[in-house]
Amino acid sequence: MSLQHLESFGTNGLTDSVLERSLVYRYKGNFFQSKRCFGHDVRGDAQLNRDFLVQLWISDRRRQSSREKRRKVVKYKNIDESIYDPRPFGRWFSGATVTEEKPLDKGKPILGQPPVSQTISGFLEPASLEEAQVAPLLARSNLLITRDVEWANLVLGFEQENRYAVVDVCYPQSPVGFIREQSNVIARQLLRLRRPFVAYITDGMGNELFRVRRPFWWITSSIYAEINGKEVGVVHRRWHLWRRVYDLYLGNKQFAVVENPGFWNWTFTLKDENGEVLAQIDRDWRGFGFEIFTDAGQYVIRFGSADPSSKTGPASVIQELEVTRPLTLSERAVAVALAISLDNDYFSRHGGWGIPFVAVGE
């Protein structure tokens, strides 16, 4: 068989394997036959000529190439990818992932967004695409926001970027979101609490839902909530000698006001123009050591009474909040921005240069 005849065969692994076996069998058969025939001249054997060796070498190379291709396909198929449904009304709310567990994936952790804790009034329907994006995080009855301990600030007085974890109190096993500040390192050291920054709010898998932007301020602070680069609301702090007053706007329309008496009152109630309760933000006491020496504050945002069937564990001790109406998802994004602004305005330590324990928050 010549080299041209060999190339006419298929290039798949099965054809190459059959071809190689036939070549080897032909070689073995003629070898044993040459041993039985005494005096047989090996140089005259057509199966051991140059063409035969070329055919055998090409067949072996094709078989190796076919094996490598099969290995690559198996490798790509076995990659563990947890793909989450981007739709707000699907598997995202059920906590299930799109990828089903395979025998090769057993023992590997499969991440999932905890289900949404429903309020007594039922599921909060998004009114726009922007609200549908933030629904996996904000369509919950209660949110617990905890700030991380900043060890560089605690030990060296070096101001770090603020980071928070967001937990659904009804499902405290894993966070439902994270908040991460992004700011200039020099501005943080010089301007401290008046520094400008952008905070990114993500879900439990790290997908950005919306962001809040807080510009530099001198007398009163403001913070803006943005979804997909579109400004949906703003919180303006109103100057007062001792009271803590904030005005919340959705677009150009004010929908709530916070009037805290100040001093040691750590409850901030959102009320409408008629004085009716819309939501509430409580700053929890975490212990003497945490409060004096760290910035690791904890805030509970209550949007209304939770469904009793979903209140288990720590959620069962949370006091119910009666609201006149549930806040929309856009208004809740502004409420989260208010919680971040409160933490920076009143409950963050000013830090210091080498003496971080002397100066405490306002």
GISULGI-V149620 format. One record per helix or strand of 2 or more residues. SS is the DSSP state (2 for helix, 1 for strand). FROM is the first residue (numbers start at 0). LEN is the number of residues. If there is no record, write none. Layout:
# GISULGI-V149620
ss = [SS & SS]
from = [FROM & FROM]
len = [LEN & LEN]
This chain:
# GISULGI-V149620
ss = [2 & 2 & 2 & 2 & 2 & 2 & 2 & 2 & 1 & 2 & 1 & 1 & 2 & 1 & 1 & 1 & 1 & 1 & 1 & 1 & 1 & 2 & 1 & 2 & 2 & 2]
from = [2 & 12 & 41 & 45 & 49 & 90 & 102 & 128 & 141 & 150 & 162 & 176 & 184 & 196 & 207 & 221 & 229 & 243 & 252 & 266 & 276 & 287 & 297 & 307 & 312 & 328]
len = [5 & 24 & 3 & 3 & 28 & 4 & 3 & 10 & 6 & 6 & 6 & 6 & 10 & 7 & 7 & 6 & 9 & 7 & 8 & 5 & 8 & 6 & 5 & 3 & 5 & 17]
